[in-house]
Amino acid sequence: MRAVGLIVEYNPFHNGHLYHLEQSVRLTEADAVVAVMSGHFLQRGEPALLDKWARTEAALRGGCDLVIELPAAYATQAADWFAYGAVSLLEATGVVDAFCFGTESGEIGLLREAARAIASEPAGFRQLLRERLQAGVNYPAAHSAALAQYLTESGYPEASQFPFAQPNHTLGLHYLIALERINGSMTPLTIRREKSGYNETTASDSHIASATAIRRMLLETGRPAEAKAYVPISTYQVLEREYEAGRAPVSWDNLFPQLLYAIGMRTAEQLADFREIAEGLENRIVQTLPKLETASFEQLIDALKTKRYTRTKLQRALLSVLLGHAKADMTADKLRSGVEYIRVLGFTDKGQTLLRQMRSTARLPVLLSAARPPGRYRYLELDTQATIAYRLGLPGPVKSGELYRDFKEKPVIVQHKSARHQ
């Protein structure tokens, strides 16, 4: 069985995702789709709109066959480690032949050359990057500019005009760098992103909108029906059910009291122990909070933002405090060693066939729940803690079983035909 891998957040699964999935299957002639999906918290330092089991169901009903979890230790990182964790997991299954990602251009040639050129972090590239960072440029912009200059000077003149800074090009490049660094065997492919940009906040098409625009509709109106035209009917049904049950939508507003507590109980020196808290940000946080007229997440972000501290970087830093992600747990050496397990969130009948195949091909233990794993996995502990933090952000009385759902929840199983088979 030929399988294609996708690296996703599905926040929520929408028509653009369905298009990407269908095109990936067509391009690779795959029989099954394996998705590595972020859990309750995402790459831009935000909570997911729906919990990971609801999003898994939407993914399976939308055409995926096997969904495995990207641990929060990687899912909430900047592009380099996010990509490294996701690509490593796909490779570790031993059943994924190719992986496919979306880009603004739909061209992979120069991205592959760039990945090969800088995978080993050559001294010339590091120096160009250092110069831009010292000039006060934020990391994403500094990395893209240094890369374009390094490649141009290395004999790729077309790199000077290539838009490396576009969000999907950035992620795609880091997927390819990760593949080089792990010496992976999967074939990388890309598909051009159509009709909506990654960060577009409003819908510009009658059926396709970015996840950002869809979340805005849902959060501002509180009505799943607002997004009905932009998501498959299966996603809409999941959204409607989760809203009615009071389990959605989740945003930083839900989690802000927890964040205030996590910050308020620590000194600036203690805050500095968390991932992405550096260069005096800990002092800025402690000094800023008492000055806010109204305590809200948006006011805090607006007050903390500088040229160097972008919204996304600040969200990831604050999320590390909320979730207790210490620098000591996420050193480069520890992250480079990779995830120690493959956590299954859900599967279809084809996914079950892949799981049987993985008994002989997987390079890591395959876990169907967090209960009694064969060994102590620190990143799995962090994921179970993330579930607690996520649930505490929801309205209504809290039951202990909901807090420790990771230990009891079985994988989501979807047996009927998916959207791509209809």
C-alpha positions in Angstrom: 0.0 0.0 0.0 1.5 3.3 -1.1 1.0 6.1 1.5 1.5 9.9 1.2 2.3 11.9 4.3 0.8 15.3 5.2 2.0 17.7 8.0 -1.1 19.5 9.3 -2.9 21.5 12.0 -6.4 21.4 10.6 -7.6 24.3 12.7 -10.2 23.5 11.4 -10.1 21.1 8.4 -11.5 23.2 5.5 -12.1 23.0 1.7 -8.5 24.2 1.0 -7.2 21.3 3.1 -9.5 18.9 1.2 -8.1 20.2 -2.1 -4.5 19.8 -0.9 -5.3 16.2 0.3 -6.9 15.2 -3.0 -4.2 16.7 -5.1 -1.5 15.0 -3.0 -3.2 11.6 -3.5 -3.5 12.3 -7.2 0.1 13.5 -7.6 1.5 10.5 -5.7 -1.1 7.9 -6.8 -1.3 7.0 -3.1 -3.6 4.4 -1.6 -3.7 6.0 1.9 -3.0 9.2 3.6 -0.9 9.6 6.8 -1.2 12.9 8.7 1.1 14.2 11.4 -1.2 16.6 13.3 -0.5 19.1 16.1 -2.3 18.4 19.3 -4.1 21.0 21.4 -1.6 23.8 20.8 -0.2 25.0 17.5 2.9 26.4 15.8 2.0 30.1 16.1 1.6 29.7 19.9 -2.2 29.4 19.9 -4.7 26.9 21.3 -6.6 24.9 18.6 -10.2 25.9 18.0 -11.3 22.3 18.6 -9.6 19.6 20.7 -7.3 17.1 19.0 -9.8 14.3 19.0 -12.5 16.4 17.3 -9.9 17.6 14.7 -8.8 14.0 14.2 -12.4 12.9 13.4 -12.7 15.8 10.9 -9.4 14.7 9.3 -10.5 11.1 9.0 -13.9 12.0 7.7 -12.2 14.4 5.3 -9.9 11.7 3.7 -7.0 11.0 6.0 -6.5 7.3 7.0 -4.0 7.5 9.9 -3.5 10.5 12.2 -0.5 10.6 14.5 0.2 13.4 17.0 3.0 15.9 16.7 4.0 16.4 20.4 3.6 19.9 21.7 7.3 20.1 22.3 7.6 20.3 18.5 4.2 21.6 17.5 4.6 24.9 19.3 8.1 25.6 18.0 9.4 27.9 15.3 9.5 26.4 11.8 12.8 24.6 12.1 12.0 22.3 15.0 8.3 22.1 14.0 9.4 20.7 10.7 12.1 18.5 12.2 9.7 16.8 14.5 7.0 16.3 11.9 9.3 15.0 9.1 11.0 12.7 11.6 7.7 11.1 12.7 6.6 10.5 9.1 9.9 8.9 8.3 9.7 6.8 11.5 6.5 5.1 10.5 8.3 3.2 7.7 5.1 3.2 5.6 5.2 6.7 4.1 6.6 6.8 0.6 6.3 10.6 -0.1 5.1 13.7 1.7 3.4 16.6 0.1 3.1 20.2 1.3 1.6 23.4 0.0 3.6 26.4 -1.2 2.8 29.8 -2.7 4.7 29.0 -5.9 4.2 25.2 -6.3 7.9 24.9 -7.2 10.2 22.7 -5.2 13.5 22.9 -7.2 15.1 26.0 -5.6 13.8 25.0 -2.2 15.6 21.6 -2.5 18.8 23.3 -3.5 18.5 25.7 -0.7 17.9 22.9 1.8 20.9 21.0 0.6 23.1 24.1 0.8 22.3 25.1 4.4 21.3 21.8 6.1 24.8 21.7 7.6 24.6 25.4 8.6 27.7 26.5 6.7 29.8 29.3 8.3 29.1 31.8 5.5 25.3 31.4 6.0 25.6 31.7 9.8 27.6 34.9 9.5 25.0 36.5 7.1 22.2 35.5 9.5 24.1 36.8 12.5 24.6 40.2 10.9 20.9 40.7 10.2 19.9 39.6 13.7 22.4 42.0 15.2 20.9 44.8 13.1 17.6 44.1 14.9 15.8 42.2 12.2 13.4 39.6 13.5 14.5 36.0 12.9 12.1 34.9 10.0 13.0 38.0 7.9 16.7 37.7 8.8 16.8 34.0 7.9 15.1 34.6 4.5 17.3 37.5 3.6 20.5 35.7 4.6 19.4 32.6 2.6 18.7 34.6 -0.5 22.1 36.3 -0.3 24.0 33.1 0.5 22.4 31.2 -2.4 23.0 34.1 -4.9 26.7 34.2 -3.9 26.8 30.4 -4.2 25.8 30.4 -7.9 22.0 30.5 -7.7 21.2 34.0 -9.1 17.4 33.2 -9.2 17.5 33.1 -5.4 17.7 36.9 -5.2 14.1 37.1 -6.4 12.6 34.0 -4.8 10.1 34.8 -2.0 11.6 32.7 0.7 9.9 34.8 3.4 6.4 33.7 2.3 4.9 31.5 5.1 4.5 28.3 3.2 7.9 28.6 1.5 9.5 29.0 4.9 7.8 25.9 6.2 8.5 24.0 3.1 12.2 24.9 3.2 12.4 23.6 6.8 10.6 20.4 5.9 13.3 19.8 3.2 16.1 20.8 5.6 14.8 18.3 8.1 14.7 15.6 5.4 18.3 16.2 4.6 19.4 16.2 8.3 17.7 12.8 9.0 18.8 11.4 5.7 15.2 10.5 5.0 14.0 8.2 2.2 10.6 9.9 1.6 10.1 11.8 -1.7 9.2 15.4 -1.1 6.6 17.1 -3.3 4.7 20.4 -3.3 1.4 21.7 -4.5 0.6 25.4 -5.3 -1.6 27.0 -2.7 -4.8 28.2 -4.4 -7.2 31.1 -3.9 -6.4 32.1 -0.3 -3.2 33.2 1.4 -1.9 31.6 4.6 -2.6 34.7 6.7 -5.6 36.2 4.9 -8.1 37.3 7.6 -11.1 37.5 5.3 -12.6 35.2 2.7 -11.9 36.2 -0.9 -13.6 33.2 -2.5 -17.1 31.7 -2.2 -15.8 28.3 -1.1 -12.1 28.6 -0.2 -10.8 30.6 2.8 -7.7 30.4 4.9 -7.9 28.8 8.3 -7.2 32.2 9.8 -10.2 33.7 8.1 -12.4 30.8 9.1 -11.3 31.0 12.8 -12.1 34.7 12.7 -15.6 34.0 11.5 -16.2 31.4 14.2 -14.7 33.3 17.1 -16.4 36.6 16.2 -19.8 35.2 15.7 -19.9 32.1 17.8 -21.9 30.4 15.1 -20.5 27.4 13.1 -23.0 28.2 10.3 -20.8 31.2 9.4 -18.1 28.8 8.2 -20.4 26.3 6.5 -19.5 27.4 2.9 -15.8 27.0 3.5 -15.6 23.5 5.1 -16.7 20.0 4.1 -20.0 18.9 5.5 -18.2 16.4 7.8 -16.2 19.3 9.4 -19.3 21.3 9.8 -21.0 18.5 11.6 -18.1 18.1 14.0 -18.0 21.9 14.6 -21.7 22.0 15.3 -21.5 19.2 17.8 -18.5 20.6 19.6 -20.1 24.0 19.9 -23.4 22.6 21.2 -21.5 20.6 23.8 -19.6 23.7 25.0 -16.2 22.3 23.9 -15.6 25.0 21.3 -14.4 27.4 20.3 -11.1 27.7 22.3 -8.9 30.8 22.0 -6.3 32.6 24.1 -9.2 34.4 25.9 -10.2 31.1 27.5 -6.7 30.5 28.7 -5.8 34.0 29.8 -6.6 33.5 33.6 -4.3 30.5 33.6 -1.6 32.5 31.9 -1.9 35.3 34.5 -1.6 32.8 37.3 1.4 31.1 35.7 3.2 34.4 35.3 2.1 35.9 38.6 3.4 33.0 40.6 6.9 33.4 39.2 9.7 36.0 39.4 11.4 37.4 36.3 14.3 35.1 37.0 12.0 32.0 37.0 10.3 33.1 33.8 13.6 33.2 32.1 13.9 29.4 32.5 11.1 28.9 29.9 11.6 28.3 26.2 11.7 31.5 24.0 12.0 33.8 27.1 15.3 35.6 26.5 17.0 38.9 26.0 15.1 40.6 28.8 11.6 39.5 27.8 11.1 38.2 31.3 11.5 41.7 32.7 9.3 43.2 30.1 6.5 40.8 30.9 6.7 41.4 34.7 6.9 45.1 34.3 4.1 45.3 31.7 1.3 43.3 33.3 0.6 45.8 36.2 0.4 48.7 33.8 -2.5 47.2 31.7 -5.7 49.1 32.1 -7.8 46.0 31.3 -6.2 42.6 31.7 -6.7 40.8 28.3 -4.5 38.7 26.1 -4.7 41.2 23.2 -3.7 44.1 25.4 -0.7 42.1 26.8 0.5 41.2 23.3 0.1 44.8 22.0 2.1 46.1 25.0 4.9 43.6 24.6 5.3 43.8 20.8 8.5 45.3 19.4 10.3 45.1 16.1 12.1 42.0 17.3 9.3 40.4 19.3 6.6 39.6 16.7 3.2 38.5 17.8 3.9 34.9 16.9 7.2 34.8 18.9 5.4 36.4 21.9 2.6 33.9 21.7 5.0 31.0 21.7 6.9 32.5 24.6 3.8 33.0 26.7 2.6 29.5 25.8 5.8 28.0 27.0 5.1 29.6 30.4 1.5 28.4 30.4 2.5 24.8 29.5 5.7 24.7 31.6 8.0 24.1 28.6 11.4 24.7 30.2 14.5 25.4 28.2 16.2 22.4 29.9 13.6 20.0 28.3 14.0 21.4 24.9 17.7 21.9 24.2 18.9 21.5 20.6 20.4 18.1 21.5 17.2 16.8 23.0 15.1 18.0 20.1 17.5 16.7 17.6 17.3 13.2 19.1 13.6 13.2 18.0 10.4 11.9 19.3 10.7 8.6 21.1 7.3 7.2 20.1 4.4 7.4 17.6 1.1 8.4 19.2 -1.9 7.3 17.2 -4.9 9.6 17.4 -7.2 7.9 14.9 -7.5 5.7 11.8 -9.8 4.3 9.2 -9.9 0.7 7.9 -6.9 1.6 5.6 -5.2 3.2 8.5 -5.6 0.0 10.5 -3.9 -1.9 7.7 -1.1 0.6 7.9 -0.8 0.1 11.6 -0.5 -3.7 11.1 2.3 -3.0 8.5 4.0 -0.7 11.0 4.5 -3.5 13.4 7.5 -4.5 11.2 8.4 -1.1 9.7 8.1 1.5 12.5 11.3 2.6 14.0 9.6 3.8 17.2 7.1 2.2 19.6 3.5 2.8 18.4 1.2 4.1 21.2 -2.6 3.9 21.0 -3.0 5.9 24.3 -0.9 7.6 26.9 -1.7 4.9 29.5 1.2 2.7 30.6 3.6 3.5 27.7 6.7 1.2 27.6 9.1 3.6 29.2 9.0 7.2 30.5 8.6 9.7 27.7 9.0 13.3 28.8 7.3 14.8 25.7 4.3 12.5 26.2 4.1 13.8 29.8 4.1 17.4 28.4 1.2 16.4 26.0 -0.9 15.0 28.9 -0.3 18.3 30.8 -1.3 20.3 27.7 -4.6 18.5 27.7 -5.2 19.6 31.3 -4.4 23.2 30.5 -6.6 23.1 27.4 -9.6 21.6 29.3 -9.3 24.1 32.1 -10.0 26.8 29.5 -13.4 25.4 28.6 -16.6 26.7 30.3 -18.6 24.6 32.7 -17.7 22.3 35.6 -14.6 20.2 35.2 -14.6 16.4 35.6 -11.3 14.7 36.4 -11.8 12.3 33.6 -11.8 15.2 31.1 -8.5 16.5 32.5 -6.8 13.1 32.1 -8.5 12.2 28.9 -5.2 11.2 27.3 -5.0 8.2 29.6 -8.5 6.9 28.7 -9.3 8.0 25.2 -9.1 5.4 22.5 -8.1 6.3 19.0 -10.9 7.8 16.8 -12.1 5.2 14.3 -13.9 6.1 11.1 -15.0 3.2 9.0 -17.2 4.9 6.3 -16.0 6.3 3.0 -14.1 9.6 3.2 -14.9 12.7 1.2 -12.2 11.9 -1.4 -13.9 8.6 -2.1 -17.4 9.9 -2.7 
